[in-house]
Amino acid sequence: MRDLHDLELLIKSRIPIIVIESQEEARVVDICARMVNRLAKPLYKWTVTEGLLRLEAGYQAQKHNAKPSELLAQIKATSKAGIYLLFDFHPYLEDPIHTRYLKEIAQSYNELGHTLMLISHRLEIPAELKRFCARFELTLPDGKALQQLVIREANSWSRENPGRKVKTDPQTLGLLVNNLSGLTEGDAKQLIRGVIYDDGAITSDDLPKVMKAKHDLLGQDGILSFEYDTAKFSDVGGLANLKDWLKKREIAFDGDQSNDLDRPKGILLVGVQGCGKSLAAKAVAGLWSIPLLRLDLGALYNKYIGETERNLREALKAAEVMAPCVLWIDEIEKGLATTDVENGTSRRVLGSFLTWMAENKAPVFIVATSNDIEALPPEAVRKGRLDEIFFVDLPSRKTRQRIFTIHLKKRGLDPATFDIEKLAKACENFSGAEIEQAVVSTLYSARANEASPNTELVLAEITQTRPLAIVMAEKINALRAWAADRTVPAD
C-alpha cells in the first residue's frame, strides 16, 4: 500500500517524468493498474518488441509505433492526458532526438498532462532532463512478508508432494528470512524455491548457499566478491587480544538494540606482511557466523568521469543488502591513499567512502588491512570511523608453536611426532606465512628423498630460509617501532 500511495502522490504532484530502476516490471504494472481509475487517466505500456498497448480489456498493441521516435511523436501529438510506462528505454536516452522529444513532452505538461515512467534495471538521465524527473524506488518486502513467502512456497511444495511437509525449525527459518532481507519479492521467491525444492527441507546447510546466491543476484562484476568459506578462529594462531575484543562486541552486532550498546563499526589491521592480517579478517566472519564480502578497491576505478564513484556507491549499497556481514577491504591504502599529483578521483572516492562510513545504519562491519598505514589520510582511520587499530606483529614463540600445530594437522601430519618447541625456537622472526612455507617445503623434500617428514627436515628448511624480518630488517623494525605506542597489539 505504501508504494501505491507514494507513486500516486508523485503523479498528482504533476511531475512529468518518473524514473524507476527495478527488475520487477509486473509489480510496477500492477501498482499503476490499481491506481489508474482514481486518476482518470488511461494507462499505456510500451516495449520495443510489442509497441504501445493500452492496458484495458479489448485493446491491441500498436506495433506501428514500436520505434522510440514514433512513440514519442505520437505521445506529443496526443491531447488526452495519459500515463505511459516505457520499459527498457535506457539505450534510447543517448539519442538527442529522443531526449528532445522527452523534454518537449515534459515542458508541455500543463497543456498535455502526460506522465512518462521510465522503467529499467539502470537509468542514466541526461542532464537536460533531470529537472523534469523524480526517482521512485519500490519498497522491499519486510521480515513478515518474507516469512509469508516462505510459508506459501512450503505449502505449494506440499501440494505437489501429498502427505509431506517441509522440514525446518524456528531458528533456521528465522535465519533464512534474515538472509533474504534486501531482496525483491521475485528474487526472494526464487531463492526460497531453490532451498525447498532441493530436498523438501530448510536446514542450516542451506544458509551459506542462499547468501552466495543472493550475492550473485547483486552482480558486482568482481568489485564485491563473496568469500564462501570463512576461517574459524581455531585456524588462526595467536591474536588473543583481537579475539577477546571481537567476542565482547558480538552481542552488539546481532541487530538486537535492546542492550543499548552502539553497534561496532570496524577495525583496521596493520602489521608485518605474512603474519595473518587477511586470515584474521576472514575469521571475524567465521566467529560471528555472518557472510564475508571482499571489496576490491582497485576494480572500482574507471576511466570515465563519475563511474568510479558510482561503482563504489553500488558496491556499498550491495553490502548493505547483504547485511549483517563483514566487509573486508584488503590493502586499503591502495584505494584510498591520495597524493597531490593524482587526478582527483581518489579524493572523491575517499569522500564518498567517509560519508558512507558516517551515515551507514546497516550492520556492516568493516575489516580493513594495511601494509602502509602512513599512506592513509588521517580522517580515514580516526576514532568514530573505525573502532580500533590493531597491530599484527611477528608471532611469539608460543604462537609459533600453535601455527606449526595448525599447519601440520592441516596436511595430515601428527604434531606429536614433531618437536614443536624446538621448531618454534628455531624460527624466531618468522611470520606465519613463512612457517607454513617451511612445512610445505618439508613435504616436498620428504617426497624427493622418499622419507617421512620429521623435525630434522623441517629444521633444514628453516635454516635455508631468510625471513622477511631479516631481509627487510630496517623497514620491519621501523614499522614495529611506529606501532608500539600508536596501536593495540592483536596478540
LINKALIN-V564748 format. One record per run of one state. SS is the DSSP state (H for helix, E for strand, L for the rest). FROM is the first residue (numbers start at 0). TO is the last residue. If there is no record, write none. Layout:
ss=SS from=FROM to=TO
ss=SS from=FROM to=TO
//
This chain:
ss=L from=0 to=0
ss=H from=1 to=11
ss=L from=12 to=15
ss=E from=16 to=20
ss=L from=21 to=23
ss=H from=24 to=38
ss=L from=39 to=40
ss=E from=41 to=46
ss=L from=47 to=49
ss=E from=50 to=53
ss=L from=54 to=60
ss=E from=61 to=61
ss=H from=62 to=64
ss=L from=65 to=66
ss=H from=67 to=76
ss=L from=77 to=80
ss=E from=81 to=86
ss=L from=87 to=88
ss=H from=89 to=93
ss=L from=94 to=94
ss=H from=95 to=106
ss=L from=107 to=107
ss=H from=108 to=111
ss=L from=112 to=113
ss=E from=114 to=119
ss=L from=120 to=125
ss=H from=126 to=131
ss=E from=132 to=134
ss=L from=135 to=141
ss=H from=142 to=159
ss=L from=160 to=165
ss=E from=166 to=166
ss=L from=167 to=168
ss=H from=169 to=178
ss=L from=179 to=183
ss=H from=184 to=198
ss=L from=199 to=199
ss=E from=200 to=200
ss=L from=201 to=202
ss=H from=203 to=217
ss=L from=218 to=222
ss=E from=223 to=226
ss=L from=227 to=231
ss=H from=232 to=234
ss=L from=235 to=238
ss=H from=239 to=252
ss=L from=253 to=255
ss=H from=256 to=258
ss=L from=259 to=264
ss=E from=265 to=270
ss=L from=271 to=275
ss=H from=276 to=287
ss=L from=288 to=289
ss=E from=290 to=294
ss=L from=295 to=295
ss=H from=296 to=299
ss=L from=300 to=305
ss=H from=306 to=321
ss=L from=322 to=323
ss=E from=324 to=328
ss=L from=329 to=331
ss=H from=332 to=335
ss=L from=336 to=343
ss=H from=344 to=358
ss=L from=359 to=362
ss=E from=363 to=369
ss=L from=370 to=371
ss=H from=372 to=374
ss=L from=375 to=376
ss=H from=377 to=380
ss=L from=381 to=381
ss=E from=382 to=382
ss=L from=383 to=384
ss=E from=385 to=385
ss=L from=386 to=386
ss=E from=387 to=391
ss=L from=392 to=395
ss=H from=396 to=409
ss=L from=410 to=413
ss=H from=414 to=416
ss=L from=417 to=418
ss=H from=419 to=425
ss=L from=426 to=430
ss=H from=431 to=447
ss=L from=448 to=453
ss=H from=454 to=463
ss=L from=464 to=466
ss=H from=467 to=470
ss=L from=471 to=471
ss=H from=472 to=482
ss=L from=483 to=486
ss=E from=487 to=488
ss=L from=489 to=490
//
